[in-house]
Amino acid sequence: MRLESLDHLNRLQSGDATDRDAAALIAWRSQSRAHEEAFRAALRLRMLVRTVEGGAGVRPDETVPDAQPEAEILTFVPRAARQLTRRRMIGGAIAASVAGGGIVVGRTFELIPSPSEALADYRTGPGERRVVRLAGGASVDLNTRTAIDLRADLRMPAIELVSGEAVLSSGGNGRAALVAGAGTSVVQNGRFNARRDGDAVCITCLAGEVVVRWTEEMRTLGPADEVRYAASGIGAVVRGADTAALTAWQSGTLIFRAMPLRQVVTEINRYRSGRVFLANSALGARPLSGTYYVNRLDDFFSQAELALGINVARYPGNIVVLS
């Protein structure tokens, strides 16, 4: 087993390492605790050899991960058609595998919830949904990887969207409110979809009327109207949102309409346990259309192979690399 770990390490340090090599390392380390310990031992041995040979020693940014807390997440972003530096490849692969395989494309994918998410009143995991009943007949439908807190300070049924996506319905009470980042949205006799990624928020009216207040500004939305805001500002109202595709998750499906593959992968990673890696950046812009069941998302890979000619490589730990 130690020889295998040294083989993985030598491959990553060769200067010719690829994204698939990093994925293979993550899969190998995830097989058992013994595999993890063997890899850490190989790292210590390699660094000791470098020191004995008169090397410059271990730079601060190449510290053996034994001293790193498990909750610390570093993100390794695969890069196609170019060699990766030894430091970036080793550091990224190690940090990703310690965090449970946290390799993502183009954005940070939080594998461990933030304190506000961990302490939220209600939270869903990958592929989970949950309906929370509020006062006055109002309700909120939580999508996958979503966290909310209940609010009692707005004189109406209200929640705070900490992260993720939810549909808030006013019910018989007539009004309900959702706080997300710098804005507060109030629905009157209807319902709306809210999605929050960091401080970026998108509010889409599904029925009735929604008033969105952001600091001193206000936007009024009717059905299929949408507005986006962040800490830096709020945009104009956009008409004609595709509400059917937007809320398909409520019926357990995902609808993609000519969506770039990189965005499709991002969405699938929200719902699916394990990780999907897009190892070929040239594929990221290719459009994909389709409807998939949330509980059968692996059907996506069959279509990707047939419709787009994508190579699908599967690894232990529910890891899939598209190239």
N, C-alpha and C positions, 0 to 999 in steps of 0.2 A: 504493500500500500504506500509506503514511503517513497519507493521508486516511482510509482505513478504520480505522486504529488510533485516530486522533483521534475518529472517530465513536463507536467503542466507549467511549473514555474519557469523552466528553461525555455519553453515555447513562448511564454509571455515576455521574457526578457530578451528574446532573440532579435527584436527589431522588426520582425516580419509578422507579428501577431495580428490577428483579424478579430472582428466582432464575434465570429463564431467560436474562436478560441476562448474568448471571455465567457460566452454563454456555456461552453463545455466545462469550464472551470467551476462556474456557479452550480451547474447540475452535479458535478462530481463531488463537490464539498457538501451538498445537501443530502447525500445518500445516508450519512450516519455521523454520529459524534466522532467516531474513530477516524473517518475521512477528514473531518475538520481539524482534529488534533494532528493528524499526519501532515496536513498542509502547513499548519503553523510551525510544526517542528522543522519542515523543509525550509521555511522562510528564515528561521533562526540559524539553521546550518549554513544557508547560503550567505547570510550576512556575516557570520563568523569567518567563513572562508575568505570573503572579501577583505576583512580586517587583517587576517593573518598574511594575506598576500600583499599587504601594504597599500590597500586601497584607501580612498579618502574617508572611508567610514560611512555610516548611514547619515544621510542628510536629514534635517528635521522633517521634511515632507515625505520621507520614506520610512517612517517609524513602523515597527512591527505592530499589527493591530491588537495585540494582547492588551495593551493599555487603553484601548479605545472603549468607551461605554457602548453597550449594545444599542442604546437609543440614538446614537449618532449616525446620521445618514449622509453619505456623500453620493453624488450622482455621477455615473459614468455615461457619457453620451457617445454612442457608436458613431464612427466616421467611416464612410465608405471611400474606396478608391484611393486610399492614402495610408501610409504607415503611421502607427501610433507610437508616440514616444514611450520609452520603457517606464518612466515614472507615472505617466497618465494611465497607461494600460494596467500596471500593477496596482497602483493606488485606487483606480476606479473599480477594477474587478474585485479587489479585496473588500473595499468598502461596500460594494454592491452585494457581495455574497454574505458578508457579515449581517447586512440588513435584510437578508432573505431574498436576494435576487433583484435588487432595485436598479435594473438597467432600463432606462426609458429613452424615448426619442423626442427631443425637442422641448421637453418641459420636465419639471421636477414632479415625481409621482411619490407622494408621501405614503410610505409603508407603515409607519408608526404614527398614530394619531397625535395631533398637537394637544397640549394641555386642555385647551378650550373644547376640543372635540371629545377627548377622553372623559371630561367632566360634564358633557352635555346631558340634558334631561332624557333625550332619545337619540339613538344612533343606529344606523344600519351598516352591515358589512358588505363585502363583494356579492353581487347578485341578489341581495335581500331587498324586500320592500316592507313597508309598515304603514298602517293607517292609524293616526292618533286623533281621537275625538276631543274636541274642545268645547268650551261652554257655549250655550245658546244654539247648539246644533251645528256649529262650525266644525270643520275637520281639516286635517292636513295629511296628504299622501306623500310619504318619504320614498325617494328613489334610492338606488344603491349608493353606498359610501356617503351617507348624508347624516348630518348632526344638527339638532335644533335644541333651543332652550325655550321654555314657556315664559311669556311676559305677562305681568299683572299690572302694568303701569299705564296702559293706553285706553282704558275705559271701554274696551271691547275685547273679544277673543283675539289673542295675539301671540306670535312666536318670533323668535330670532333665528334666522338661518345662519348657522355657524359655518357650514360648508356643505357642498353638494347641491341637490336639486329637490324641489318639492312643489306640489300643487296645493294651494290653499283655497278652500271653499268657504263662503260666508254662511251657508246654511240658513236656517230659519231666523237667525239673529239679524240678518240684513247686512251686517258689516263685520269684517275681520281684517287684521293687520299683520304685516310681516316686516320685520326689521332685518336688513342685510347691509353690512358695511355702513356707508354714510347715508343710506336712504331708508325711507319708510314707505311701504306701499299699502294702501287701504282699498279693499274691494267692496263694492256695493252690490248686493244681490247677484253674485256671480262667483267666478273663480279665476285664478291665474297661475301660471307656471313661473317659478323663480329658480334661477341657477346661479350659484356663486362659486367662482374659482379664485381663491385668494381674495383680493379686494375688487375684482371684476364681477359685476352683477348684471344679469339679464332678466327683465321682467316682461312676460308676454300675457296679455289678457286673453282668456278663453271664453268668457261669458260675462255679461254685466258691464260694469265700469270700474276701472282701477285708477286711483290717483297716486302718483309717485312723487314724493317730496324728497329733494336732495338739497340740503342746506337751505338757501333762499329761493331755489327754483322748484317748479312744479310741472309735471307732465300728466295729462289725462289720456287714458287709453280706453279704446273700445275693443270689441272682439277682433282678434288677429292683429292688433297693434302691439308693437314691441319697443322697448327702450333699454339702452345699456348705460351703465354708469360705473365709475370707480372713484377712488379717493381724489383723483385729479379733476373730475368733471362729469357732467351728464350729457348724453347725446340727444339728438332729435328723435321724435317718434317715427318709427318705420312701419309702414302699412303692409298688410298682406303676408304675415308670417305663416309658415307651413305648420299649422297647429297639429295636424294629424301625425306628421313625423315627429314633431316635438314631444308629444305626449304618448307616443306608442308604447313607451315603457310601462305605462299604467296597465296595459293589457298583456304585458310580458313579452313584447316584441321590440325590435329595433329596426327602424327604417332609414336607409341611406339612399339619398337621391343625388347621384353624380358627385359624391363626396370624395375629396382627395384621400388617397389611401392612408396618408399619415394621420389624418383626422379619424378615419375609421379605426385604425389601430389604437389611437388614444381612447376612443369610446369603448372598444372591446375590452381594453385593460381596466376600465372602470367596473365592468360587470363580471369579468372572468377571474377566477383564482389563477395563480401562476402569472407568467409574463409573456407577452408577445413582443418580439424585437423586430424592427424593420432595419435590416442590415444593409440594404441597398438604397441610398438616398434618392437615386434616380426614380425609384418606384413611388416615392412619396406623393408626387403630383398626379399620379394616374387616378382617374375618377372611377368610383365603384358605386353601383346601385344594387340594392337588394333588401330583402326583409328577412330577419333572423329571429328565432325564438331565443330569449335570454337563457333558458335552460338547455339550449342546444347550440351554443355559440361555436362549437368546433365545426359545425357545418360550413362556417365561413371559410375555413381553410381549404375545403374541397372546391368551393367555388373559385377561390383565389388561384388555385392550381389550374383549373379548367378554363376559366374566363380570361385570366390575365397572364397565364403561363408562369406564375410565381413558383419558385422552389420553396417547399415547406419542410423544414428540418425540425424534428421533435426531440426533446431532451427530457430526462427525468425532472421531476419537480414541476410538471405542467408548463415547461418552458418551450416556446416555439420561436424559431428564427425564420423570417421571410426574406428571401434574397432573389 
